[in-house]
Amino acid sequence: MTYKLYMTPGACSLAPHIALRALNLDFLLEVVDLRSKRTRAGEDYLAIQPLGYVPMLELPNGERLGEVSVILQYLADQRPELAFMPPLGTFERYRAMEMLSFIATELHKSFGPFFANPMPEEGKQWARERIERRLAYLDQRLGGGSYLFGENLTAPDAYLFTVLTWLPWIRMQLSTWPKLAAYEERVRANSAVKAALEAEAELMRGGPN
Ligand SMILES: N[C@@H](CCC(=O)N[C@@H](CS)C(=O)NCC(=O)O)C(=O)O
């Protein structure tokens, strides 16, 4: 029962990578070069994902599943006892899905202009302000719990943390939002998150996958 995650170190595929570790599932990482659209093993990634983006999860039966927020939920549902997502059919599940959707569409996709060349400076400034308003909203929304939904690391934490790691690339200081900054440190200290970050740093240095 081994999953294969098509991923690029430092990209949004970090979120399902964290999930695979937090859920203690067996997995292999397949590194994709997003420029050449080839896997490190030499496969044509466009034949696997026609739009050429990561992540893509290959299940043990060969089926492939895309989209960060859906992959996270699929993985969580393989180990319901670990409560990485609330149970299907409960209202809490919709709350967690609401957050996944917010992170995907309001936050993650607002980073697009920084990676699109050429993008005029006005476009980047527009995106920066958009991200700032959404981070301020999350900062206010963080409650007394350690994580987004209480004391357990859940799928939305894996995704939000992933997006927060990109702030230095766009010269944005997390310290502007103290609750969010403290939250980021707590998530970073989680053992599954630490292991995923270390593995991706090693892959970035060209180490084995
Ligand atoms: N809707 C997709 C978006 C994934 C996405 O934006 N992936 C980026 C990396 S974070 C990517 O592979 N970009 C390369 C490209 O679009 O060519 C998802 O949620 O999985």
The ligand as a MOL file (V3000), in Angstrom:
LIG
                    3D

  0  0  0     0  0            999 V3000
M  V30 BEGIN CTAB
M  V30 COUNTS 20 19 0 0 0
M  V30 BEGIN ATOM
M  V30 1 N -5.2520 23.8280 -8.3210 0
M  V30 2 C -3.9950 23.1640 -8.0960 0
M  V30 3 C -2.8890 24.1860 -8.1420 0
M  V30 4 C -1.5270 23.5750 -7.9730 0
M  V30 5 C -0.4160 24.5820 -8.2200 0
M  V30 6 O -0.6340 25.8010 -8.2630 0
M  V30 7 N 0.8020 24.0550 -8.3440 0
M  V30 8 C 1.9610 24.8780 -8.6340 0
M  V30 9 C 3.0190 24.7350 -7.5520 0
M  V30 10 S 2.4710 25.3930 -5.9920 0
M  V30 11 C 2.6060 24.4020 -9.9200 0
M  V30 12 O 2.8450 23.2290 -10.0980 0
M  V30 13 N 2.9050 25.3410 -10.8220 0
M  V30 14 C 3.5760 25.0430 -12.0550 0
M  V30 15 C 2.7500 25.3590 -13.2630 0
M  V30 16 O 1.5880 25.7540 -13.1210 0
M  V30 17 O 3.3070 25.2050 -14.3550 0
M  V30 18 C -4.0190 22.4110 -6.7750 0
M  V30 19 O -4.7180 22.8560 -5.8450 0
M  V30 20 O -3.3830 21.3640 -6.6520 0
M  V30 END ATOM
M  V30 BEGIN BOND
M  V30 1 1 1 2
M  V30 2 1 2 3
M  V30 3 1 2 18
M  V30 4 1 3 4
M  V30 5 1 4 5
M  V30 6 2 5 6
M  V30 7 1 5 7
M  V30 8 1 7 8
M  V30 9 1 8 9
M  V30 10 1 8 11
M  V30 11 1 9 10
M  V30 12 2 11 12
M  V30 13 1 11 13
M  V30 14 1 13 14
M  V30 15 1 14 15
M  V30 16 2 15 16
M  V30 17 1 15 17
M  V30 18 2 18 19
M  V30 19 1 18 20
M  V30 END BOND
M  V30 END CTAB
M  END
